[in-house]
Amino acid sequence: MADLTLYHAAPSRSSIVLWMLEELGVPYDIKLIKLSAGDNLKPDYLAINPMGKVPALRHGDTVITEVAAICTYLADEFPAKKLNVPVGTPRRGLYLKWLFFGPSVFEPAMVDRAFPRKEGAKASSLGWRGFDEVLDIVAKGIGQGPWLMGEQFTAADVVIGANIRWGMIFKMVPERPEFTAYAARIAARPAAQRAEAKDKELAAG
Ligand SMILES: N[C@@H](CCC(=O)N[C@@H](CS)C(=O)NCC(=O)O)C(=O)O
């Protein structure tokens, strides 16, 4: 039994953590949670994540939920593959900005665009800007790339990269050249390919 267990629904946001684990190349077990069967709302799983959402990751006695928190944690716990920017490195500020930007700005702005509210909230009361502005910020952040942190691929690319890839698949993110090129670089990564193949197999089985 591996020290790491991913509570996973294939495919879903937990696929992002599956990709992260493949990038790290560490052994892990998968516990499949069938959302269609309501496994995520059963007492056993609610004891792990009271919100009843996947992913959750167990590492020894520690349980972590929230995609970006899990990716940040894994990158720091398993630094051999250099997917983190360590504490004490000035570039860590930018790295953390992108890790938080995914769930607190990119995703909400994208969902707002896809599912407009009947009565929009006051812009200044939201923690994010309109989706077009957010997309410009991300495109500028990728810049010449290849990655958000320049030459170093990090956990931030797993989080923001998943937003972009999945956003494009679901036609929620426009096919801007910056995003298409970035998504193609991600798709060429062997770990991303392994995670995708594993997910397909799990979803079929
Ligand atoms: N903020 C959470 C979101 C997780 C999430 O929304 N998971 C979805 C799957 S993509 C889920 O578990 N949905 C089941 C449900 O809401 O009943 C994270 O980043 O981990």
The ligand as a Gaussian input file, in Angstrom:
#p B3LYP/6-31G(d) Opt

LIG

0 1
 N      -12.869000      23.654000      -4.818000
 C      -12.774000      22.234000      -5.022000
 C      -13.758000      21.848000      -6.094000
 C      -13.883000      20.350000      -6.249000
 C      -15.093000      19.989000      -7.093000
 O      -15.922000      20.830000      -7.457000
 N      -15.238000      18.685000      -7.402000
 C      -16.368000      18.209000      -8.149000
 C      -15.900000      17.292000      -9.285000
 S      -15.196000      18.202000     -10.605000
 C      -17.258000      17.352000      -7.228000
 O      -16.756000      16.655000      -6.369000
 N      -18.564000      17.375000      -7.461000
 C      -19.468000      16.524000      -6.776000
 C      -20.624000      17.263000      -6.169000
 O      -20.600000      18.494000      -6.127000
 O      -21.559000      16.597000      -5.707000
 C      -11.339000      21.854000      -5.404000
 O      -10.645000      22.661000      -6.027000
 O      -10.886000      20.752000      -5.057000

